[in-house]
Amino acid sequence: MLDQGAIDVRWLGIALREGALVGYPGLGGFRAGYDPTQRPWYRQALPERGSMVCGEPFLDAQSPILDLACSVALYSSTGEFLGVAYVELPLAAGVAKLLDAPDLPQARALLLNDQGQVLVEVGDDGAEPGARGPLHLYPDQAIVEAARVGRSGLQERVDGERSLWVIHVYLPELKWTYVTELYAWGVKDPHADGKGTRPRRPSPPSSNEVTPREHPN
């Protein structure tokens, strides 16, 4: 997916167990005493032998944009630990591309953390407003509670004059929840047939019919 340009990458690198670090693009040097083996992205990969691990999103030091650090421990063919490979993703710019579902009557798609806070949001106009601190809770308390306990489900919700089917799918690998809000009438305007009559109400979608696209993490 990285080769296809589906995900933006801010920075990537490899830190050897001896403390040597190589990365791209170049940073021009590090502050005195900088030790990559003590960084959260390095240490989070150590307990998960050979498995990709993504930490909590964090605010970039240069701008109020959420980044996501994912890393994996590296081993030789004989099982000797060599170091850790690391990639830093701008969360909104990268993940938002994977949340959008243009073939569905989607009002919004969101990614929630394990506290029910919105990390990324994509609107029905294709805009990617991104995720900037501070984070805010998803407006439906029932779905917030579901995100906190790791439960998936489907419910109907009225938002102003809109009736929405809200599907929320828990992603156990990340402990996050994918939420998609679908227009219950299949279109943005329930009177869009031009005759002033309401189209036949469709059956609610099955939670098995809508699954999140492959997540980079």
N, C-alpha and C positions, 0 to 999 in steps of 0.2 A: 504494500500500500504506500510505503514511503517512496518507492521507485515511481509509482504512478502519480505522485503529487497529490494524493488524497489527503495527506496530513502534512501540516507545516512543522518544521523542526527549527527550534531556536538555537540549540547547541547540542553537540554530542561529543563523547570522549571515552577514553579507557584509562583507568587508574590501576597500576600494578600494585601488588601487595607491598612492594618496597617503598611506595610513595610517589613513584614517577607518574606523571599525568600528561597525556597528549589529547588535544581536543580540536574541534573544528566548529566554527571559524576561530582563528587565533584570538586570544584575549590580550596579548601584549604583556603578559606577566601576572603574577599573583602577589598578594600582600605578604609581608614577612611572617613566617610561621604557619603559612597555609599548609594544611595536611589533608589531602583528598581522602585518606583512609578514615578520617574522623567525620566526614561529611554525612548528613542523613541519607543521601542517595546511595552512598557506598555501604553504610552499615545496614540499611534496610534489606539489601540483597543477600547478606551473609546467611541468615537462617534458612532461606529458601534456595536450596541447592539447585542451581541451573534453571530456576523458574523466574520469569519476569515479575517484578514487583513495582507497583506504583504507589508513591507516598501521597500524603495529603497535598492538595493544591496550595500554592503559596504566592504571595504578591511579589512580582518582579521588582528588583531593587531600583530599576531605572524608570519604571512606569507602573501605574495602578492596574495592572493586568495580571490575571491569574495564570500561573504556569504550573505544569505537572511534570514531576521528575519520575522517570521509570528507569529501572536498572536491573541487571542480571549478573550473577556471579559467573566467572569464567573458570573452566577447569581444563587441564591437559587430558590427553587420551588415556593417561594412567590414573586420572583422578586427582592430580595435584592442583590445589587452588592457585590461580594465577593473578586474579584481580577482578575488577568489576567494570562492565560497560554501562554507559549512562546516556540517556537522551532526555533533553528538556523540551517539552511541547508547550506552545502557547495554547492554553486549554480552549478558549473561546474560538479562536481562528481555526484550530484543527478539528476539534470534536464536533463543532456545530455542523460541519459538512456531512458528518455521519448521522446526525439526528434527523435531518430534513427528510421527509417522505413525500415527494411531489405527486405520487400517484394516489395519495389518500386525501380525503377532505380534511386536512390537518389545520387546526387553528394555531397550535403551538406545539413545540417539542422541547422538553427540558431534561436536564440531568441534575439530580439531587444527590447531595452527599448523605452520610448516614445519620445526619441530624435533620434532614428534610429541607436543607437550605439549597437554593438554586445556584448551581455552578455555571451552567450554560443554558441559554434560551434562544430558540429560533422561532420567529414569527411566521405567519402565513404569507407574508409578502416577500419571504426569502431573506429578510434582513437578519444580520447576525450581530445583535447588540452586544454580545459577549458577556463576560462575567467580570465585574469589577468590585472591589471591596468597598464597604463591608457587605457580606452576604446577607440575603434576606430569606425568610421562610416562604415555602410554597403556600399560597393562600388557603388551601383546604386542609384543615387540621387532621382529618381522617387519613389523608394521604401522607401527611407529615409523620403521623404515628406509624403508618405502614412502613415508611422508609426507615424509621428508627428500629423496627423489629425485624426488618427483612421480609416483608410480605408483599406479594404481587396481588393484583386484582383489577376489577373493572367497576366503574360506577357512573351514574349520570349526574351532571352538575349543571346548574343554571348560573350563567355569568351575564348579568344584565339582561338583555333581550335574547341572548344566545343560549341554546340548549346544547350541551356537549356530552359526548361519551369520553370519559377519561380512563385510559389504560395505563397502569403503572406496573412495571416489570423490575423486580429486584435482580441486581447483577452481583452474585455472591463473590466473584473474584475481586471486585473492587469495593464491595459494600456500598454501592451507589444504587440509585433507582432511576430508570428511564421512564419518563412520563410523556405520553402523547395525548393531546386533546383533539378530538375529532368532532366536526360539526355533526350533530345528530341527524340533520336532514340531508346530509351528503353535499350541501352547498353552503356558501357563506350567507346568502340571502334566502330564507325559506320561501319567499314569493318570487324567486328568480325565473319561474316558468313564464312570466310575462302576462299571466291571466289573472293574477291576484288571488289565486287559489293555492292552498298549501299542498305540496306533493305528499304522496303516501309516506307515512313514517316508516323508515326502515327498521329492521330488527337490530338490536345492539350487536356490535362485532364481538366475536369470541376472542378471549385473551390469547388463544392459540393462533389467531389469524394475523396478529400484529406482533412481530418480534423485533427487537432493536437490531440495527445493522451491526456488523462486526465492529467492535470497539478496538481502538489501537492498543489498549492496555490488556 
